[in-house]
């Protein structure tokens, strides 16, 4: 099935030349040299892979994008995810004029730091990157900008134009780096640029219209290509790096792992306005979120792409392709429709050392970037680009859209290629709007055309016609085949909503298609018409709407398509400010959805209505539901100003991170205390549970659980590392060579893991106390060689999220250790002996991540080769 391109002992030929020569001549690398890689590259027999460019051209490639005509833009990032010194980033443009699979011309298109997303559209190249002060060299945030190259000389024409500024909180880029900041960008056939935002979040990002936006945590944001219309698309992800978008505007992500928290990698389908819950609803409030489609274990998701190209084998077409840097694989997720969403089956596809990104041009050539061991701070000597094509594939140059007539562009819009359709659309939108509207309406209305072509026609027509196209789009809602896309297009631009009728959306709620139903619900939320509230309240909540049991982590990666309509209806009710209607629905057949929506409505109408409803009802079950909803509203999330982040080890208790009381809190407490005082001992346990679940901190109720880990027996690591054995008496190189030959007995390794003090800082099973790096899935992230090296040289590559932290406190005290849980007001730290200290954030004077690992060098010194081989085999088998 697979070809092995090279392994630890094989050689890879690259073509090199000095930067100075290359940039002056415009020529690519042309002198052979060899480079060895530690991981094998594998690909299916049906494909052909060639090495397109090496590290002298594209060191530390963080992202990649390809124009329809085949120009490859590589985001070179020698700052990396944790570096902080500017001046080491660029966008490199590569071309392969003779189509031999190797770059033969290059130029530095633009100088930018930490490039994280690239999108070439016509003469424009959109770039998302970190910004630094020219005066101080300190990071100031991240911007989405657009460059132009009108003369096509491979160099940007002057300075870029900012489209969105401040779209990542600078405080954490300054202190940590760009690893959880804002990442990849892709354009959908609806013409929006979709932005994958990590959980650094941002405060007061501003678009070109002056609109400001703040987001606590991660999600997807979108914006128009002119930098206007910035809005939230979905929320509640951790550290997504990119988005894959199919022809029908289904968006998929592969979320980044939780640095040992046991939440792993999630493959998710993103539905507009959906809440995905990380980290505040991710454990104890999972009935409220849209879950991922699967938890695939450990890894580190990076670039994403939806393959929809007719030149590719059907076996590898019409499928999301998701890169994983940690596992060094490009994965396929074969999705099957399930209501308004999907189920999936994942499989490995192409192995590439620390793959970062991928993209495809209009002729069907796929390009992928490999980080290849460039480290967390980048490297000038690591990283490369490969080209992948199907066997038997014949190169056919992609016609330049700029040279095509509107009629010819319309034919391109009918292509089976998603790249061709998007390219044709974007060029059409630069032409006469009346001509484009006329010809794209014919495509949209033609029932004989394939569905993806009609969808492209609808979204192109919507953009060209603007408000004048609303009447025609309303007509299309009568066509069952394209009703979903017509409804979506009608509410796509908020500036046109006043002219959009409500009736097609109300009718859509009763449609036979779950996808039409959900599109109608989303549209009603966007229209903002109070008349829609009664219809939304009629949407049924399925029986799976059940909170997880106390202290049990809920199902956050199990598909639940039945929950989608109710979830989206709640989001719509909240956006419509439907507190009064929800209060009136209490105790009716709409009570469940109304109370669900009221959980998020921190306003006097909601609270006073809940209190009045409690006084009126005699139903014990409803009384408890009302008290629970009031307890949820007792606190709310503090306004976010970009000054804190929950770190890589957040306190996931929820439902708030920085919880504060508000103007109605005293009234809520009065009601709760009154009922509590009149309760018997058994009934008072209900209030203890509420106090714990919602972290109300009402002392009279009791029941609050402190965020600490249990104490562990002390381990004398100094005594362990001072013992000398076969490993300690050998060079690291000799040990590594021996490990390549000795398979190792995992039973011996398990005994060593327990004996050598590993358990003081590492847990191996889910449910155990979180300490240092979680070892229960290390085998899915690192191979035997990498595990051995990390033990022998612990300072060489410190796991993100497990750096040693030194905290100085008031009173001339200090604490050093791993951060195992963090909330807005306290952090829990575990030292090298396994002992726990809880520190109040108000007492912290300074907090610093150390550059050395807390794991001492030499812990394996006393081991024999057989024991050490057993240990690394035992760990490599951990793939939970």
ZAMARGU-4260 file (C-alpha; in steps of 0.2 Angstrom, whole numbers, plus 5000, padded with zeros to 4 digits):
<rodrens>
0) 5000/5000/5000 | 5013/5012/5005 | 5030/5017/4999 | 5044/5021/5011 | 5053/5036/5005
5) 5067/5037/5018 | 5070/5032/5036 | 5083/5036/5050 | 5097/5029/5039 | 5092/5035/5022
10) 5096/5051/5013 | 5086/5065/5005 | 5093/5075/4991 | 5088/5094/4992 | 5094/5108/4980
15) 5102/5122/4989 | 5110/5139/4985 | 5114/5154/4996 | 5100/5167/5000 | 5109/5181/4992
20) 5112/5172/4976 | 5094/5166/4975 | 5086/5182/4979 | 5097/5192/4966 | 5095/5179/4952
25) 5077/5173/4956 | 5083/5155/4954 | 5079/5141/4965 | 5090/5129/4974 | 5102/5121/4961
30) 5116/5113/4970 | 5113/5095/4977 | 5116/5091/4996 | 5110/5078/5007 | 5100/5079/5022
35) 5094/5065/5034 | 5077/5064/5042 | 5072/5055/5058 | 5055/5050/5052 | 5049/5040/5037
40) 5039/5048/5023 | 5025/5036/5016 | 5012/5039/5003 | 4999/5027/4994 | 5005/5018/4979
45) 4992/5028/4968 | 5001/5044/4971 | 5018/5051/4967 | 5028/5062/4979 | 5043/5073/4975
50) 5053/5085/4985 | 5049/5102/4979 | 5060/5113/4990 | 5072/5112/5005 | 5077/5122/5020
55) 5088/5134/5011 | 5073/5140/5003 | 5059/5136/5015 | 5066/5134/5033 | 5053/5131/5046
60) 5037/5132/5035 | 5023/5136/5046 | 5009/5137/5032 | 5007/5135/5014 | 4995/5141/5000
65) 4994/5139/4982 | 4987/5150/4969 | 4975/5142/4956 | 4989/5144/4943 | 5002/5135/4953
70) 5012/5148/4962 | 5017/5142/4979 | 5017/5154/4994 | 5026/5147/5010 | 5025/5155/5027
75) 5043/5154/5033 | 5043/5156/5052 | 5060/5155/5061 | 5052/5162/5077 | 5041/5147/5078
80) 5028/5144/5091 | 5038/5149/5107 | 5051/5161/5100 | 5049/5180/5103 | 5063/5189/5093
85) 5056/5197/5077 | 5064/5198/5060 | 5065/5179/5055 | 5049/5177/5045 | 5044/5179/5027
90) 5032/5174/5013 | 5042/5165/5000 | 5035/5163/4983 | 5040/5147/4973 | 5036/5142/4955
95) 5039/5126/4945 | 5040/5132/4927 | 5044/5115/4919 | 5032/5105/4930 | 5046/5093/4935
100) 5040/5093/4954 | 5054/5104/4960 | 5054/5123/4962 | 5065/5132/4949 | 5062/5150/4954
105) 5059/5159/4970 | 5057/5176/4978 | 5054/5183/4995 | 5037/5190/4992 | 5036/5199/5008
110) 5044/5200/5025 | 5032/5196/5040 | 5034/5188/5057 | 5025/5172/5062 | 5015/5170/5046
115) 5001/5158/5051 | 4989/5159/5036 | 4990/5163/5018 | 4977/5165/5005 | 4981/5170/4987
120) 4966/5177/4977 | 4970/5185/4960 | 4983/5199/4962 | 4980/5199/4981 | 4988/5188/4994
125) 4980/5189/5011 | 4992/5185/5026 | 4988/5183/5045 | 5004/5186/5055 | 5011/5193/5072
130) 5015/5211/5073 | 5030/5218/5082 | 5034/5236/5087 | 5048/5243/5077 | 5055/5253/5092
135) 5055/5239/5105 | 5054/5223/5095 | 5040/5217/5107 | 5025/5209/5100 | 5009/5220/5098
140) 4996/5207/5092 | 4991/5199/5076 | 4984/5207/5060 | 4975/5200/5044 | 4983/5210/5030
145) 4982/5210/5011 | 4997/5212/4999 | 4996/5216/4981 | 5007/5211/4966 | 4999/5219/4951
150) 5014/5217/4940 | 5017/5198/4945 | 5035/5200/4948 | 5035/5189/4964 | 5037/5204/4976
155) 5023/5213/4985 | 5019/5230/4979 | 5024/5240/4995 | 5016/5239/5012 | 5001/5228/5016
160) 4984/5235/5019 | 4977/5230/5036 | 4960/5221/5036 | 4958/5216/5054 | 4970/5222/5068
165) 4973/5215/5085 | 4965/5198/5082 | 4975/5190/5096 | 4979/5196/5113 | 4997/5203/5113
170) 5000/5199/5132 | 5002/5181/5129 | 5011/5182/5113 | 5024/5192/5122 | 5025/5181/5137
175) 5023/5164/5128 | 5024/5165/5109 | 5011/5163/5095 | 5007/5145/5099 | 4989/5147/5104
180) 4986/5163/5094 | 4976/5166/5078 | 4980/5154/5064 | 4975/5148/5047 | 4963/5157/5034
185) 4953/5150/5020 | 4939/5157/5009 | 4923/5148/5007 | 4912/5148/4991 | 4901/5161/5000
190) 4916/5173/4998 | 4920/5175/5017 | 4937/5173/5024 | 4936/5161/5038 | 4949/5163/5052
195) 4955/5149/5064 | 4957/5157/5081 | 4967/5149/5095 | 4961/5151/5113 | 4972/5166/5117
200) 4957/5175/5111 | 4957/5194/5108 | 4951/5210/5114 | 4945/5224/5103 | 4950/5217/5087
205) 4945/5230/5074 | 4940/5228/5055 | 4940/5241/5041 | 4923/5247/5045 | 4928/5251/5063
210) 4918/5237/5070 | 4926/5230/5086 | 4925/5213/5093 | 4931/5203/5109 | 4932/5184/5111
215) 4937/5175/5126 | 4944/5158/5120 | 4945/5150/5103 | 4933/5148/5088 | 4931/5153/5070
220) 4929/5171/5065 | 4925/5177/5047 | 4927/5193/5038 | 4923/5200/5020 | 4938/5201/5008
225) 4938/5220/5010 | 4940/5219/5029 | 4922/5223/5034 | 4908/5213/5042 | 4919/5204/5055
230) 4909/5192/5065 | 4909/5176/5076 | 4905/5160/5067 | 4908/5147/5080 | 4915/5147/5098
235) 4922/5135/5111 | 4938/5127/5102 | 4955/5126/5110 | 4969/5129/5097 | 4963/5125/5080
240) 4976/5129/5067 | 4965/5129/5051 | 4948/5126/5043 | 4943/5114/5029 | 4928/5120/5019
245) 4918/5109/5007 | 4907/5115/4992 | 4892/5116/5003 | 4900/5127/5017 | 4902/5113/5029
250) 4917/5118/5039 | 4929/5105/5048 | 4943/5107/5060 | 4955/5096/5070 | 4957/5104/5087
255) 4974/5104/5096 | 4977/5092/5110 | 4975/5098/5129 | 4993/5096/5133 | 4990/5080/5144
260) 4973/5085/5151 | 4965/5069/5142 | 4954/5078/5130 | 4965/5074/5115 | 4962/5078/5097
265) 4944/5082/5091 | 4938/5082/5073 | 4923/5093/5073 | 4910/5099/5060 | 4906/5118/5063
270) 4889/5124/5062 | 4886/5143/5061 | 4882/5150/5079 | 4887/5134/5087 | 4895/5133/5104
275) 4908/5119/5106 | 4912/5122/5124 | 4931/5122/5127 | 4935/5123/5142 | 4921/5130/5152
280) 4907/5118/5146 | 4918/5104/5141 | 4917/5093/5156 | 4901/5096/5167 | 4890/5105/5155
285) 4891/5094/5139 | 4873/5094/5136 | 4874/5112/5131 | 4887/5110/5118 | 4889/5104/5100
290) 4901/5089/5102 | 4915/5084/5091 | 4913/5070/5079 | 4927/5059/5086 | 4941/5060/5099
295) 4956/5052/5090 | 4968/5052/5104 | 4985/5062/5106 | 4992/5073/5093 | 4993/5091/5087
300) 4981/5097/5073 | 4988/5109/5060 | 4983/5112/5042 | 4967/5107/5034 | 4960/5106/5017
305) 4944/5099/5009 | 4949/5089/4993 | 4936/5092/4979 | 4946/5090/4963 | 4942/5079/4948
310) 4960/5075/4944 | 4962/5065/4960 | 4957/5047/4962 | 4939/5045/4969 | 4947/5036/4984
315) 4955/5052/4990 | 4942/5064/4984 | 4927/5073/4992 | 4935/5071/5009 | 4942/5083/5023
320) 4961/5081/5024 | 4968/5085/5041 | 4987/5087/5045 | 4993/5082/5062 | 5010/5090/5067
325) 5012/5079/5082 | 5009/5062/5074 | 5017/5067/5057 | 5002/5062/5047 | 4990/5069/5035
330) 4973/5060/5039 | 4957/5058/5030 | 4941/5059/5038 | 4927/5050/5028 | 4911/5059/5033
335) 4894/5052/5031 | 4878/5063/5032 | 4869/5061/5049 | 4854/5073/5051 | 4861/5091/5050
340) 4879/5085/5053 | 4890/5069/5050 | 4898/5054/5057 | 4915/5050/5052 | 4929/5037/5049
345) 4947/5042/5050 | 4962/5034/5042 | 4980/5038/5039 | 4985/5045/5022 | 5002/5052/5020
350) 5016/5052/5033 | 5027/5068/5033 | 5038/5074/5047 | 5029/5086/5057 | 5017/5091/5043
355) 5011/5109/5045 | 5000/5113/5030 | 4993/5108/5013 | 4985/5116/4998 | 4980/5112/4980
360) 4981/5122/4964 | 4969/5122/4949 | 4978/5108/4939 | 4977/5096/4954 | 4995/5097/4961
365) 4995/5096/4980 | 5009/5104/4990 | 5013/5100/5008 | 5025/5108/5021 | 5035/5099/5034
370) 5042/5107/5049 | 5054/5092/5051 | 5061/5095/5068 | 5063/5114/5067 | 5058/5114/5086
375) 5047/5126/5095 | 5057/5141/5091 | 5061/5137/5072 | 5077/5132/5063 | 5086/5139/5048
380) 5091/5121/5043 | 5075/5111/5045 | 5059/5111/5035 | 5054/5107/5017 | 5040/5106/5004
385) 5034/5092/4994 | 5022/5090/4979 | 5010/5076/4977 | 5001/5071/4961 | 4991/5055/4956
390) 5000/5042/4946 | 4996/5044/4928 | 4991/5062/4931 | 4994/5074/4916 | 4999/5092/4919
395) 4986/5104/4911 | 4990/5122/4915 | 4976/5131/4924 | 4969/5145/4913 | 4972/5162/4920
400) 4955/5169/4926 | 4960/5187/4923 | 4961/5184/4904 | 4944/5176/4903 | 4928/5184/4898
405) 4913/5183/4910 | 4905/5170/4899 | 4921/5159/4900 | 4922/5162/4919 | 4904/5156/4920
410) 4909/5140/4912 | 4923/5139/4925 | 4911/5141/4938 | 4902/5125/4932 | 4919/5115/4934
415) 4920/5100/4945 | 4935/5108/4953 | 4932/5118/4969 | 4948/5128/4966 | 4942/5132/4948
420) 4925/5137/4955 | 4931/5149/4968 | 4944/5156/4957 | 4931/5160/4943 | 4919/5167/4956
425) 4932/5179/4964 | 4937/5185/4946 | 4919/5187/4941 | 4916/5199/4956 | 4929/5211/4949
430) 4918/5213/4933 | 4902/5222/4929 | 4890/5217/4943 | 4875/5217/4931 | 4883/5205/4919
435) 4889/5194/4932 | 4872/5194/4941 | 4863/5189/4925 | 4874/5174/4920 | 4876/5167/4938
440) 4857/5168/4941 | 4855/5156/4926 | 4867/5144/4935 | 4859/5146/4952 | 4842/5142/4944
445) 4847/5128/4933 | 4840/5112/4941 | 4850/5101/4928 | 4867/5106/4935 | 4876/5097/4949
450) 4872/5103/4967 | 4889/5110/4971 | 4889/5120/4954 | 4872/5127/4959 | 4878/5132/4976
455) 4893/5141/4968 | 4881/5150/4957 | 4869/5155/4972 | 4884/5162/4982 | 4891/5171/4967
460) 4875/5179/4962 | 4872/5184/4980 | 4888/5194/4981 | 4886/5201/4964 | 4868/5206/4965
465) 4868/5212/4984 | 4851/5218/4990 | 4843/5218/4973 | 4845/5199/4972 | 4834/5196/4987
470) 4818/5193/4977 | 4826/5180/4966 | 4834/5171/4981 | 4816/5170/4989 | 4810/5161/4974
475) 4824/5149/4975 | 4818/5144/4993 | 4804/5135/4984 | 4816/5123/4976 | 4819/5109/4988
480) 4836/5105/4980 | 4844/5122/4984 | 4833/5128/4998 | 4846/5127/5011 | 4858/5138/5001
485) 4845/5150/4996 | 4841/5153/5015 | 4859/5154/5020 | 4862/5167/5006 | 4847/5178/5011
490) 4854/5181/5029 | 4873/5181/5024 | 4875/5199/5024 | 4868/5209/5039 | 4867/5225/5030
495) 4853/5217/5019 | 4843/5209/5032 | 4830/5223/5033 | 4824/5218/5016 | 4823/5199/5019
500) 4806/5192/5023 | 4803/5181/5038 | 4791/5168/5030 | 4803/5157/5021 | 4813/5154/5037
505) 4797/5150/5047 | 4792/5138/5033 | 4810/5130/5034 | 4807/5125/5052 | 4795/5111/5046
510) 4805/5106/5031 | 4809/5087/5029 | 4828/5091/5028 | 4837/5093/5044 | 4849/5104/5035
515) 4836/5116/5029 | 4828/5116/5047 | 4845/5121/5055 | 4848/5134/5041 | 4831/5141/5045
520) 4835/5142/5063 | 4851/5151/5061 | 4843/5163/5049 | 4830/5167/5061 | 4843/5171/5074
525) 4852/5182/5061 | 4836/5191/5056 | 4833/5198/5073 | 4814/5198/5072 | 4805/5195/5088
530) 4791/5188/5078 | 4801/5172/5076 | 4802/5168/5095 | 4786/5158/5096 | 4792/5147/5082
535) 4809/5144/5090 | 4801/5140/5107 | 4792/5125/5098 | 4808/5116/5093 | 4809/5100/5103
540) 4823/5096/5115 | 4828/5078/5113 | 4830/5066/5128 | 4849/5066/5126 | 4848/5083/5134
545) 4855/5077/5151 | 4869/5084/5161 | 4883/5073/5166 | 4883/5065/5183 | 4892/5074/5197
550) 4911/5074/5194 | 4909/5064/5178 | 4916/5071/5162 | 4903/5072/5149 | 4903/5066/5130
555) 4911/5081/5121 | 4917/5070/5106 | 4902/5059/5102 | 4891/5064/5088 | 4873/5070/5093
560) 4864/5076/5078 | 4847/5075/5086 | 4853/5090/5098 | 4858/5102/5084 | 4841/5110/5081
565) 4837/5114/5099 | 4855/5120/5102 | 4854/5132/5088 | 4837/5137/5093 | 4844/5142/5110
570) 4858/5152/5102 | 4845/5161/5091 | 4833/5164/5106 | 4848/5172/5116 | 4853/5183/5101
575) 4835/5189/5100 | 4835/5194/5118 | 4819/5182/5121 | 4820/5183/5140 | 4802/5188/5142
580) 4795/5175/5130 | 4806/5162/5138 | 4799/5166/5155 | 4781/5165/5149 | 4785/5148/5142
585) 4790/5141/5159 | 4779/5126/5164 | 4772/5124/5146 | 4777/5111/5133 | 4791/5123/5128
590) 4798/5124/5146 | 4814/5114/5143 | 4820/5124/5129 | 4815/5140/5137 | 4824/5136/5153
595) 4839/5131/5143 | 4840/5148/5135 | 4837/5157/5151 | 4853/5150/5158 | 4863/5163/5147
600) 4851/5178/5150 | 4859/5189/5163 | 4845/5202/5163 | 4832/5208/5176 | 4817/5201/5165
605) 4824/5184/5166 | 4829/5183/5184 | 4813/5192/5190 | 4803/5180/5179 | 4811/5165/5186
610) 4808/5171/5204 | 4790/5174/5200 | 4788/5157/5192 | 4795/5148/5207 | 4783/5157/5218
615) 4768/5151/5207 | 4772/5133/5204 | 4769/5118/5215 | 4778/5106/5204 | 4793/5099/5214
620) 4803/5095/5198 | 4800/5112/5190 | 4804/5121/5207 | 4821/5112/5206 | 4824/5117/5188
625) 4820/5135/5192 | 4832/5135/5207 | 4845/5127/5196 | 4843/5140/5183 | 4844/5154/5196
630) 4860/5147/5203 | 4867/5147/5186 | 4863/5165/5184 | 4870/5170/5201 | 4887/5174/5193
635) 4892/5178/5176 | 4908/5179/5166 | 4918/5195/5169 | 4920/5207/5154 | 4936/5201/5145
640) 4950/5213/5141 | 4963/5202/5135 | 4973/5202/5151 | 4971/5184/5156 | 4972/5167/5148
645) 4967/5150/5155 | 4984/5142/5151 | 4987/5125/5143 | 4980/5117/5159 | 4964/5126/5163
650) 4952/5123/5177 | 4938/5115/5166 | 4925/5115/5180 | 4915/5129/5172 | 4903/5136/5168
655) 4913/5152/5170 | 4932/5156/5171 | 4932/5173/5179 | 4916/5173/5187 | 4909/5189/5195
660) 4892/5193/5204 | 4881/5206/5196 | 4866/5217/5200 | 4854/5203/5202 | 4865/5192/5212
665) 4858/5198/5229 | 4840/5195/5223 | 4845/5177/5217 | 4854/5174/5234 | 4839/5180/5244
670) 4828/5167/5235 | 4840/5153/5236 | 4844/5156/5255 | 4826/5157/5259 | 4822/5140/5252
675) 4838/5133/5259 | 4834/5139/5277 | 4817/5130/5276 | 4824/5114/5269 | 4828/5098/5279
680) 4846/5091/5280 | 4843/5080/5265 | 4836/5094/5254 | 4851/5105/5259 | 4862/5093/5249
685) 4854/5099/5233 | 4861/5117/5237 | 4878/5110/5241 | 4878/5102/5224 | 4872/5119/5216
690) 4886/5128/5225 | 4899/5116/5219 | 4893/5115/5201 | 4891/5133/5198 | 4905/5139/5210
695) 4893/5151/5218 | 4904/5152/5234 | 4889/5155/5245 | 4897/5148/5261 | 4881/5143/5270
700) 4877/5130/5256 | 4894/5121/5258 | 4899/5108/5245 | 4913/5118/5236 | 4927/5107/5230
705) 4945/5115/5230 | 4954/5114/5213 | 4969/5104/5220 | 4977/5087/5216 | 4980/5074/5230
710) 4996/5073/5238 | 5009/5060/5232 | 5022/5050/5241 | 5039/5059/5240 | 5052/5052/5228
715) 5071/5054/5231 | 5076/5058/5213 | 5093/5064/5218 | 5097/5046/5224 | 5090/5039/5208
720) 5100/5049/5196 | 5116/5046/5206 | 5116/5028/5203 | 5127/5022/5189 | 5123/5008/5177
725) 5125/5004/5158 | 5115/5019/5152 | 5125/5031/5163 | 5142/5024/5158 | 5138/5026/5139
730) 5137/5040/5128 | 5120/5046/5122 | 5124/5041/5104 | 5129/5023/5110 | 5113/5022/5120
735) 5102/5028/5105 | 5111/5015/5093 | 5107/5001/5106 | 5089/5006/5108 | 5087/5005/5089
740) 5092/4986/5090 | 5084/4981/5106 | 5065/4979/5105 | 5062/4980/5124 | 5050/4971/5135
745) 5036/4982/5140 | 5033/4972/5156 | 5050/4976/5162 | 5047/4994/5156 | 5032/4996/5167
750) 5041/4990/5182 | 5055/5003/5178 | 5042/5017/5176 | 5036/5013/5194 | 5053/5010/5202
755) 5062/5025/5194 | 5051/5039/5201 | 5042/5042/5185 | 5025/5041/5194 | 5030/5057/5204
760) 5028/5068/5189 | 5018/5058/5176 | 5001/5049/5176 | 4998/5035/5164 | 4979/5031/5165
765) 4965/5043/5162 | 4957/5048/5178 | 4973/5048/5188 | 4979/5065/5196 | 4986/5076/5182
770) 5004/5080/5186 | 5018/5083/5172 | 5016/5077/5154 | 5003/5064/5153 | 5010/5048/5147
775) 4994/5038/5143 | 4995/5044/5125 | 5013/5047/5122 | 5015/5033/5110 | 5003/5042/5098
780) 5013/5058/5099 | 5032/5052/5099 | 5041/5036/5092 | 5053/5026/5102 | 5068/5036/5097
785) 5060/5053/5102 | 5054/5046/5119 | 5072/5039/5122 | 5080/5056/5118 | 5067/5066/5129
790) 5072/5055/5144 | 5091/5056/5141 | 5090/5075/5136 | 5075/5082/5145 | 5080/5100/5142
795) 5081/5098/5123 | 5062/5099/5120 | 5051/5103/5134 | 5033/5098/5132 | 5022/5113/5129
800) 5011/5116/5144 | 5024/5108/5156 | 5038/5120/5157 | 5044/5123/5175 | 5036/5138/5182
805) 5044/5149/5195 | 5032/5160/5205 | 5037/5173/5218 | 5024/5178/5231 | 5021/5191/5243
810) 5030/5188/5259 | 5046/5184/5251 | 5040/5166/5246 | 5043/5157/5230 | 5035/5141/5222
815) 5042/5131/5208 | 5033/5117/5199 | 5021/5112/5185 | 5005/5121/5184 | 4991/5107/5185
820) 4976/5118/5185 | 4973/5136/5183 | 4958/5147/5186 | 4956/5166/5186 | 4959/5167/5205
825) 4971/5153/5209 | 4983/5140/5202 | 4988/5123/5207 | 5006/5118/5206 | 5015/5101/5208
830) 5033/5101/5212 | 5046/5088/5207 | 5042/5077/5222 | 5024/5077/5218 | 5018/5089/5232
835) 5004/5101/5228 | 5003/5120/5232 | 4988/5131/5228 | 4993/5149/5225 | 4981/5164/5225
840) 4984/5174/5209 | 4982/5190/5220 | 4998/5185/5229 | 5009/5183/5214 | 5022/5196/5211
845) 5031/5187/5196 | 5028/5172/5186 | 5042/5165/5175 | 5043/5150/5164 | 5061/5142/5166
850) 5071/5137/5151 | 5076/5120/5159 | 5065/5105/5162 | 5060/5101/5180 | 5065/5083/5175
855) 5083/5080/5181 | 5096/5074/5169 | 5102/5056/5173 | 5086/5048/5179 | 5090/5033/5167
860) 5108/5032/5172 | 5106/5017/5183 | 5097/5007/5170 | 5104/4993/5159 | 5101/4994/5141
865) 5087/4980/5142 | 5078/4990/5156 | 5079/5007/5146 | 5073/4998/5130 | 5059/4991/5140
870) 5054/5008/5147 | 5053/5016/5131 | 5044/5002/5123 | 5031/5003/5137 | 5029/5021/5135
875) 5028/5020/5116 | 5014/5007/5118 | 5003/5020/5128 | 4991/5026/5114 | 4975/5028/5124
</rodrens>
